[in-house]
């Protein structure tokens, strides 16, 4: 196992340890032999789990319980007036942003893999980690969501391979220096940080330029927004996409079974290498898995082993996560919160055998709804019914115009059966009254709305 270069660091305290990335880093540091403490504002299963591994965690946050750690780690979301943050400053304790700890961790590994893109980071990072594991690379893994095959979002390996999500929000990924950098797609998002799309594209270019000359940029050719990067980097560029045999890695002749699982012919450097069957649904996942194939193949993975492993590949939880399949009704939860993600997710389930599709959507952040309002009105084309929940936003002032209620009215103007319901209980009850055998209930959103999926699953199990 590897440790940080700074031998003086033994005790690390995490402010906001419950966050997906922070909890993952805390677990890795515990696995590497560090003493870990932390705090958060609420008691959760993740907090209990970290305690079971040896972390000392207090809830709520309290500067009197921080003690004297060698390092305090915080996230961009932590207000600088936070009592524990101020305690660290006042006591001259070394302070480090989460993204910088992740970067220092990656530096300890010869082959760091960073998965970036507006959409698909968590799923693709899970794919890369899964294939590396199945091909006996024994990687260290840090994922933004929980991977089914790990039943966790991290793994501490004993090899020179490290894979993580490379998040563009607040330019976090610019702290990383991956040997292999993956760019899945580039689309304007996080408008509260990137005022213009050009600002966002510039950040992705900076990220690509961080890859060393002997490293690899694996990039999706199907997304025209990535093409400007090709000639501006010095590393090896590997292009992948669908139905183009001229690319380095390509999927051709895609077909789907009744569950929406795709199969395709894999071509590498214009040569047919085998028929691939993906063990989960979605055309977008064909692109995601192509990038993972390329990464593991570049590192020396045997293509026969890779193709075999893909048959049973497992994605991240909360990505097309089937919560119930009872009496012919499927209840599926998905993290999709951007119009493109919603459209792709609903297209994916449309390939499954079904009667009607209900899409329940909880928008995330008022700025995203405001800037992508038109796109949100058109991204539900594969749904038969749309239910809009209130905007979930814990960091911005409420927008009384660009809100869920008005969005529902404008979606309805397109001819789509749409209703706005202002509570999770109303959404649950509406679905219970209307759903029938053969229907698919898609719960879409980034946080609390997934509780509706669990309530529906409980209801169906009780029948």
N, C-alpha and C positions, 0 to 999 in steps of 0.2 A: 504494500500500500504506500501511497505517496502522501507527503505532508507539504504544507506551505513552506516556502523558502525561509520565511521569518521564524527562526527557531525560538524567539522570545514569546511567541503566541502559544498559549496553552488553554486559556479560558476565553470562550467567546459567548457574548450575550446578543440575542436577536430581539430587536423591538418589532413587534408584530409578527411573531413566529408562526402564526396560524396560516399566513398566506401561502399559496401553493408553491411558489418559488422559494420563499424563506423556509418553509417547513422542509422542503426537499434539501436545501443547503444544510440546514441543521442536522438532518438525518445523515447526510454524507459526512459531515464533520464529526459526528458521533462515531460513525463507522471507521473513520480515520484515526480515532483515538483521542480526540479533543474533548475537553469538558465543556458542555453546552448548557447555557441557561437562556431564558427568554421570557417574554410577556406578551399578553394580548388583551383585547377588551372583552372577549367572551370565551366561555368554556366550550370546547368542541371535542369531537372524537379524535381529530388530529392531535390536539393538545394531549389528550389521554395517551395516544399512541406514542408520542415523543417522550412522554414521562416514562412509559414502560421500557423505553430504550435507554433511559438514564438521564434525560434532560430534566433540569430543575426549572419549572415554569410557574410564574405567578399571574393570576387573573384577579382584578384588573391590573393595569400598569401602575407601578409604584416605584419611584426613584429610591425609596428607602430599602428596597429589596434587591436592587441591582448588584450590590456588593462591589468587588474590585476586579472586574474582568480585564484581560489584556486587550480586548478588542470588542467594540460595540458595532453591530451591523444593523442598518436601517434601510428602509425603502424610500423611493421618491414620494410615496403617499404619506409618509410620516411628516406631520407638521413640525417645523423647527421649534415651535413652542412646547412640544411634547415634553412632559416632565422628565422622562428617562433620557431623551436626547439632550436636554439642557444639563442633566446630571453628568453625562459623559463629557460635555464641553467644559463644564465648571471644574471637573476633576482631572482634566488633561488626559483622558483616556483616548486611545486611538479610535477614530470613527471611520467607518467604511460603508459606502453605499453597497447595497446588495449586488448590483451589477458588477462592481469592482471585485467583490469576493468571488463571484462566478468566473470572472476573467482570470483572477489569480489561480483559481482551481484548474481552469483549462490549461494554463501555462505549465502545469506540472506533468502534462501528458504529451507525448510525442505526436499523437494523431488526434487532434481535437476536431470535432465535427459540429458545426453550428447550422441549425435549420432555421431559415428566415422566410418571410413572406407574409402578405396581408392575411391570407387564409391558409389553413391546413398545417400550421406549425406543430401543434401538439400531436396530431395524428401521424404526421410524417416522422417526427422524432421518435414516436413509438415504433413505427415500422422499421426505422434504421436500427434502433436498439434491439428489436425482436430478431431481425435478421443477423445482426452481429452475435447475439446470444446463441441462436440456433447454429451458426457457423463456427462456434467455439472461439470467438474473439474475447469473451469475458470482459465486456466494456464496463466502465463506470458511466452511469446514466443519470441525467437530470432533466425531468419533463415537467411542463406546466400543468399537466393533468395526470390523473391516475391511469396507469397502464394496466390492462386486465391481466396480462401475462406475469406482471410483477406483483399485482395487487398493491401497488405503491406507485409513487412518481419518481422514485430513485432506486439506484442499485450501486453498491460499491464493488467494483471489480478489481482484479489484480493483473492489469495489463496496461499497455501504453495507449489504450483507446478510450476516448471520452466523448460522449454525445450529449448535446443540450439544445434547447430552443434558443434562438437568437432573436430576441424581441425588439422590434423597431420602436416601440412606444418610449418616449423621452430619449430616443437614441441609445437605448441600453446596449444594443448589439455592437455599438462602436467601441466598446471596451474589450471586445473579444478579438483574438487573433487565431482563427481556426485554420487548420491544415486543409480541411474540406469545408467550403461554405456552400450551402444550398439556398437558392432563391426560387421559391415556388411560384410566386406571382407578385405583382406590385399594383395596388389599387389604393386610391385615396381613402384614408381612414384616420382615426385619432385627430380629428380636425381641431380639437382643443390644443394640440401641440404642433401639428403641421398645418399652418394656415392655407397653404396651396399644395396642389399635387406635385408641383415642381420641387418644393421643399422636401417632400417625402422621397421622391426619386433620387435627389442628391444624396440623401442619407443612405439609400441602398447602394449607390455607387461607392460611397466612402467605405461601406462595409465590405464590398467586393474587393476593394483595393487593399484591405487588411490581410488578405490571403497571400502567403509568401509565393515567390516565383515558382517554387517547385511544388506548390499546392494545387488544389483543384477547385474551380467554381463550377458547380452543377446547377444548370439554369434552365427554366422551362421556356422552350422556344414558342409554344402555343400562345404565350402571353406577349403581345407586341410591346407592352410597356417595359419589358426586360431587354429588348434588343439594343438599346443605346449603350448598354454596359459592355457588350461583347468586345469591342475594340479598345476599351479604355483600361483594361487590366493586363497584368504581366503574367499571371498564373495560367495554368492549363484550363481551358474552357470546354466543358462537356455539356452539349445541348440534348434535351430530351423532349418528347412530345408524342402526339397521337397521329397515326396515319401518314407518316412521312419517313420513308425508309432511308432518306439521306441524312437523318440525324444520327447522333452517336448511340442513343437508346430510343427505341420507338415501339409503340404498341399498335398493331394493325389487326383488322378483322375482329373487332370487339363484338361479343355476343353476351346476352344476359339470360340467366335462368329465372324461374318463377319467384325466387327470393330477391332478385335484383343483383345477384352476384355476377360479376363480369369475368369473361375469359378472353384472352387475346394472344396473338402471335408476337413473341418478343424478338426484335431485331437489334443486334448490337453491331455497330460499324457495318451496316448493310447486310449482315449475315443473320439468317434465321437461327435462333438458339433454343426454341421450344415453345410449346403452348402453355400459357400460364393461366391458372385458375385462382382467382382471388377469393379468400374465405370471408369476404364481407362485401356489402353492396356499394355501388356508386361509380359513375364514370370519373368523377374527380379523384376517387381513390386509385384509379388506374394511373393517373398522373403522379399522385403522391407515391405510389409504390415504385414507379419507374425511377424516381429520384433516389429512393432508398436502395433499389437494385444497383444503380450506378455507383453510389457511395461505397457499398460493401464490395462490389466487384472491383472497383479501383484499388481497394485495400487488400485485394488478393482472395476475396471470397470465391469459392467454387460455384459456378453458375448453376450446375445441376442441384447442388445443395440449396442454393437460394430459391430456385423455382419450386423445389419440394416444400421448403419452409413456408412459402407464400400461401400454399393451400390451407394452412391452418393459422394464418396470421391474424393477430388480434389487435384492434385499435385501442384508442383511449376511451375511458369511461366518459359519458355525457356526449359522445359523438355517435349518433345513430344507436343510442343505448336503449334496447328493448326492455321496458319495465314490466310489460305484461303482454301475453298473447293467449287470451282466454275467451272462449265462446266466439271465436272468429274475429275478435277485436284486438288490434295491436296498438299498444301505447308506447310511443318512442320519444325519448328526450334527446335533444341536441343543443349544443352550445351556440348554434348559429345566431348571430346578432347583426350581421352586415347584410345588405340586400343581396349581394352576390352569393354569400353563404346560404341564405335562405332559399334562393332560387335553385341552387345546386342541390341542396338537401331535399327539397320537395321534388325535384326532378328524379333524384335517386329513389325515393320511396314510390314514385309513380311507376317504376319498373317492377315493383312488387305486385303480386296478385292482390286486388282490393276492389271494394265497392265505391266508397267515397273517402276523400282525404280531408280531415279537419286540421287546420293550422292554427295553433294558439301561439301568439307572439307577444313577448314582453320586451319592448325596446330598451336599449341601454344607452344612457346619457342623452340629454336634451340637445347638445351640440351635434351629435351624430344624426338625430332625427331631423334637425333643422337643415343641416348641410346636404343630407341625402334623402330629403323628403320625397322628391319625385321618384327616385329609384325605389323607395319603400312602397309606393303605390303600385308598382309594376312587378314586384318580385314574388307574387303569390299565384302566378298563372297555373301552377300544377295543383293547387288546392281547390277543392269544391266549396269549402266553407272557411272563413277566416274569423278568428276571435282575437281582438286586441285587448291586451292588459295595459294598465297604467305604465308610464315610463319609469323604469328603475334608474335612479340617479342619486348617488351619495356624495357628489362633489360639485354640482352645478345648480344654479338657481332655476326654478321651474319656468318653463316656457309655456305661456297660456295660449299661444297660437299654434305652434308646431308641436302639438301633443297627440296622444294616442286617440283621443275622441275625434279630433278633426281628421286624423289620418284614416281612421275607420270610415268616416263619411266619404272621403275621397277615393278610397279603395272600392267602396260600394258603388260609386259613380262609374266604375269600369265594368259594372255588371256582375261583380263578384259578391256572393252572399257574405256579408260582413256585419259583425256586431261588436260594439265596445262594451266591456263589462269591467266595472271598477274595483272588483275584489276577486281573490282567488276562489272563495267559496261560491260566488256567482258563476264563475267559469266552470268549476267542477259540476255544479248542479245543472248548468246548461248542457254540458256534454252528456251527463247521465240521462237527461231527458231525450236527447236526440241521437246518440250514437247507436248503431245497429251492427249486426254480424257482418263481417267483411270490411268494416271501416278501419282506417288507420288514423290514429290521433297523434299528431306531431306537436310536441311541446318544444317551442323554440325560444331561447333566451339565455342570458348569461348568469342568472342567479336564482332568485326566489321562485320563479314560475315553475321550476322543475318539481316543486312540492305537489303541484296539481297532478303530475304523472304518478307520483307515489300514492296519492289519494284515490285516483282512478284504479290503479292496480289493486289497492286494498278493497275497493268496492267490488271489482270483478271477482276477486278471490272469495268474497263473502257470499256470492250468489249460489 
